[in-house]
Amino acid sequence: MAEPSRTEVKKPRNIVFRLLGPGLVTGAADDDPSGIATYSQAGAQFGYSLLWTVFLTTPFMIAIQVISARIGRVTGKGLAANVMEVAPRWLVLGLIFLLVAANTFNIAADIAAMGESLSLVIGGLHHEHALIFAATSTLLQVFVPYRRYAPVLKFMTLTLFAYVATALTVNIPWSTALLAAVWPKTTVNTDYFLMVVAVLGTTISPYLFFWQASQEVEEMHKGKVRRPLRELTRGGATELDRIGIDTTVGMIFSNVIAFSIILTTAAVLNANGITDVNSASQAAEALRPVAGNFTFLLFALGIIGTGMLAIPVLAGAAAYGVSEAFGWTATLEAKAPDAIGFYTIIAAATVIGFGLGFTGFDAIHMLVWSAVLNGIAAVPIMAMMMVIVANSRLMGRFKAASWLIVLGWVGTGLMALAVAALIGSSVTG
């Protein structure tokens, strides 16, 4: 009787650990220091009136990330390898170039924010701190195999709860905040509209598509080789269910954190007349005199934790895209000599990102460039993903259901409008 009892106790924990993986990590990585800066500016500049954007983006985030994960698991190949089958090579290479450039700028802004945040907490020069973060991230990816690194990334998602805790340490007029979330009252002008676009662009980014699709492929080969779902004559529904649960939890978790950041900065910064925030570390510093040291500490340490999660996702997504486009080995499970091109891209993106911190570019300009490049790449990539997931030749009997295809296309259209607005504002501004 003791043995069944022991099995029953262990099974639920194993199920939970197995269900949450690539989707959870992808959602958490979306709240990188650059995203924290965007959400902080939204709360500081417009108070509670942009909380509704979190609810708007959630279903589209879930849909597009479920689609990217399905593509990886069903075909057994990453997103770039699949896109090569439905688009000209020159177009795919152009989009991959934009992805790498955008991710490098994003890494630069994230590393700078992490270095500045640690300097605020313990003192010292932020460039030296940034070097430690960049080196640590690169070494972990190159020398720790995926089967051991994946649990580390999953564990690091817990650092984002610092922002939920931060929101609970400040005085929030909940009735006002929740009313604004469902019935916002504000003057809609160019600045407001552009911030809506910025929030949308921050939450739906191409690097998330590439990362999650490739992580599903990595998961297939972790421990034992499993076949792509399209090669199975029966079964496979449980894998799709796992992807749905994992991704839904990950995207809701991501937006709970975004909601908490906007809520905190609206209640503290906007309420005290502080309406201009250009980086995550600046937001943390601004919180200290008005919200206290504990709130500041939680916010600053959260920047460091989420940065250590986001940098490998950004660099890894770039490496997966380039390697798949050129037919190189693309897996974090491989040893460095067996995947030189793959690991070179990871190291180069991180090193160049770190180096940009010495060029005089400030974080806000790097974020603008990242947003524009991501925006240009996002819409065609999303459109190709929709073509792939609806293609019976590529997806077999796992072609997406009509409701998912419709939701994905609506999200693609919404992103196209946001990108047009972002590029238009960049040109006219």
N, C-alpha and C positions, 0 to 999 in steps of 0.2 A: 504493500500500500504506500510505502514511503516514496518509491520511484515515480509513480504517476503524479503524486503530489508535487514532487520537485519539478517535474516537467511542466505541470500546470502553472507553477509560479514563474518559471523562466519564460514561457511562451509569450505572454503579453509584452514583456520588455523587449524581446527579440523582434516582435512584430513592429512595434513602434520604431525601433532603431532602424529596421529595414525599410519601412515606408518612407521615412524622411531622409533625403539625401540631396541629389542634385538640385531639386526644386527649392529646398530650404536654403541651401548655400547660395544659389543664384539670387533668390529674393533678398537675402541679407546683404549680398555684395552690391545690390542696387543702391543701398543706403551708404555709399562710400563718402569720404570727406567732401567730395565735390557736391554730391547730392545733399549732404547736411548743410552746406553753404547755401544752396538754392532754397531749401525749405526754411532755413533760418532767415534769409532775406524776405521770403514770402510772409512769414509771421511778423517780422520786424516792420516791414513796410506797409502791409495791409491788414495787420491784426488777424482776426478770425475769419475774415471774408474770403479766404482762399482754402479753407478746410474742405469745401465741397469738391475740390479737384482730386482729393484722395479717393473719394467714392467714385468719381468719374473714371479714373484710370484703372481701378481694380479689376473689373470684368475683362477689359481689353488686355491688361497684363497677364491675367490668368490664361486667356484664350491663346495669345501669341506664344507664351512660354510652353503651354501644353503642346501646341503644334510643333515647336522646335524640338521638344523632348521626344515626341512621337516619331518625328522624322529620324532622329538618331537611333531610337530603339527598334523601329520597324525595319529600317534599311541596313543598320549596322555600320553606317558611315556618318561622318560629321556633316554639318550644314554646307560647308564650302564644296565638299565632294558631291553632294546632291545637287547643289545649284549649278555645278558645271554641266549637269545633264540636261538642263532646261534653258541655259543662257549661253551666249557666245563667250569664249574664253577671255577675250579682251575686256568684256564688260565685268566679268567676275574678278579678274585681276585688278581692274580699276576700283571696284568696290572694296576689295581686300586692302588695297593701298590706303583708301580713305579710312578703313577700320583701324589699320595699324597706326596711322597718323593721329587719328582721334584718340585712340587708347593711350598713345605715348603722351600727348598733351594732358590727358586725364590723370595718368600716372604721375606726371610732373606736379600737377596741382595737389594730388593726394599726398605725395611724399612730403611736399613743402608744408602742407597743413599738419601732418603728423609730427614733423620736426619742430614746428612752431608750438604745437600743443604740448609736447614734452618739455620744451624750454619754459613754457609758462608754469608747468607743474614742478619741475625740479631744477630749473635754471640751465645754464650752459648754452652753447651755440647751436642753433637749430640746424645748420648744415651738417654738423657732426652727427646729430641725432638722425637726420634724414639718411645719411650714409649707412648707419646701422640698420635702419628699417629696410632700405633698398637691398643691402647685402644679405640680410637674413632671409628676406622673401625669395630672392634668387637662389640662394643655396638650398633652401628647403625644397623648392620645385625641382632643382636639378638632381639632388642627391637622395631625396626621400621618395620611394616608390608610391604610386597612387594608392595602393591598398592601405598604406600607413598614413599617407597625407590626407586622404579623404576624411577620416574621423577627426583629424586636427581641425580642418576647415569647418566641419559640422559643429564641433565644440566651440569654435570661435564665434559662431552666430549668437551665442549667449551674451556676448559683450554688448549687443545692441539693446538689451534690456536696460542698459544704463539710461537710455532716453525715456523709457517708460518711468523709471525711477525718478529721473529729473523732473518730469511733468508732475509727479506726485509730491515733490518737495516745494513747489511754488503755489501761490494762491491763485486759483483759476476760478473765475465766475462761470461755473458750468452751464447754467441756464443760458447765459449770453453766448457762450462758445458753441453750444449744441444747436441753438437757434440759428446762429450764423452759418453753421455747417449745412443746414438743410434749407435755409432761407436767407442767403447772403444779401446784405444791403451795402452797396458801395457805389462810388462813382466810377463807371467803366470808362477808362481812358487808355491811351497807348501803353503807359507803364503797366497798368493792370493787365491788359491783354497780353503783353509780352511776358509777364510773370507767369500767367497761365500756360503759355507756350513753353516757358522754361521748365515748369514743373512736369508737363507732359513729356518733354524731351528727356528729362532726367530719369523718369520712371520707365520709359520704353526706349531701350538703347540696343543697338546691334550686337555689342559685345556679349550681352546676356543671351541672345539667340545662339550665337556660336558656342558659348561656353556650355550651356545646358545640353545642347544636342551632342556635343562631344563627351560630356560627362556620362550620358546614357550609354555611349559606346564603351567608355572606360568601365562602367559598372558591369557591362556584359562580360568583360574578360577578367574581372576581379575574382581571383580564387579559381575559377574554372571557366572554360570557353563555352559561351552559349550562342546559339544561332540567332540571326536577326529574325524578328517575328514574321516577316513576310515569307520566310522559308518554311514555316510551320504549316502543316495541313490542318491542324486544329489547335484549339487553346489559344492562349495569349491575352485573353480578356483580363486576367488578374494583373498582368504587367501594365496594361492601359489604366486599370483602376489605381494601381500604385502611383503611376505618373500623375494621374488626376489629383489624388489626395496630396501627394508630395508638393506638386506645383501650386495647388490652391492654398495650402498652408503657408508655403514660402512667400507667395505674393501678398496674402493677407497680412502676414507677419511684417513684410517690408512696408506696407502702407500703414500699419499700426505705428511703426516707428516714425514714418514721415508725419503722420498725424500728431504724434507726441512732440516732435520737434517744432512744428508750426504752432502748436498749442502753447508750448513753453515760451518760445520767443515772442509770441503775440502777447501773452500775459505779463511778461517781464520787460522786454525791450520796447515793444510798441506802446505799452501802457505807460512807459516812462520817457517817451519821446525819442527813443533811439530807433531810427528808421533806416539806417544805412549799414548793411553788413556785406562785406566783400569776400569773406572766407569763413570756414568753419572755426578756425582758431580765433578769429576776431569776434565771432559770436560768443565763444566760450569766455573770452576776456571781458566782453561787455556784460556778461551775466554776473561776474564776480561782485562788482560793487553794489548791485541792486538786488541780487538773489542770494548772495552769500557764498562762502568758500566751498561748501559741500556740493551745492548745485553746480558751481563752476567745475569742480573736480570730476564729478560724474560726466559732465558734458565733454570735458577735455579728454578723459580716459576713453570715452566712447569713440572719439575721433581716431585715436590710436588703434583701438581694437578693430574697428570696422575697416580701417585702412589696411591693416595686416591681412584682412580677409579679401578686400577688394583688389589689391595690387596683383596677387597671383591670378585672380579671375581676369583682370584686364590684360595682363601680359600673356596668360594662357590662351585667352580667346584669340589674340593676335597670332600666336604661334600655331594654333589649330588651323586658323583660316589660311595662313601662308603655306603651311606644310601640306594640307589637303589639296590646295590648288596646284602645287608642284609635285604631288605624289610622294612626298617624303614621309618617313615614319612620324606619326603624330600621336604620342601617348606619354603620359607622365609615368607610366609603368616601366618604360624603357630605360636602360642605363645610358649615361651621357654619350659614350662612344657610338652607341647604336642609333642615336637620334640627334646627330650633331646640329642639323639645320633647325629642328624643332627647338632645342634648348638655346641655340644661338639667338633666335628671335625673342625668346623670353628674356634672356640676359640683355640683349640690345635694347629692347623696349624699356626695361627697367633702368638701365644705365643711362640711356639718353634722357629718359624722364628725370632722373636725378640731376643730370648735367644741365637741363634747362633751368634748374633753380639758380644757376650761377650766371644766366644770360641777361638778367635784368627784366625779363618778362614777369609781370606780377600774376598772381593766381587767377584773378578775374579775367584777364585777357586769354590765358590758357584755357579757361573754362569756356569762354566764348568761341574760341577756335574749335575746341572739342565738340561743343554743341552743334556748330554749323556743319562740321565734317560728319558727325554722327547723323545729323538730320538728312544730309544729302544721301548718305548710304542707306539709311533705315528704310525709306519707302520702297525702293526697288527690291531690297532684300526681303522685306515683308511680303511684297507682291509675289516674288518667286517662291517663298515658303508656302503661300496659299495655293499656287499652281501645283507645287510638289505634293502637298497633303491631300489634294483633290484628284491626284493622278493615280489611276488604278494600276498602271504599269509599274510605277515606282513604289506604291504603298500596298499593292495587292488587295486582299480583303480587309485591310486596315485603313482604307481610305476614310478620311474624316467624315463625321456626320454633318448633315446640312446645317444644323444650328451652329456648329463650331466654325464651319466655313463662312457663314454669314457674319458671325461675330468677328472673325478674323479680318474679313474684308472691310467691315465698318471701322475696326481699329486702324486698318491701313489707310482708309480715307481720312479719318480724323488726324492721323499722323501726317498725312500729306498736307492738310490744311495748316497744321502747326508749323511744319517745315517751311511752307511758302511764306507764312507770316514772319518766321524767324529770319529767313534769308532776306525778305523784303526790308525788315527793320535794320538788318546789318548793312544793307546797301544804302538805304536812305539816311541811316544814322552816321 
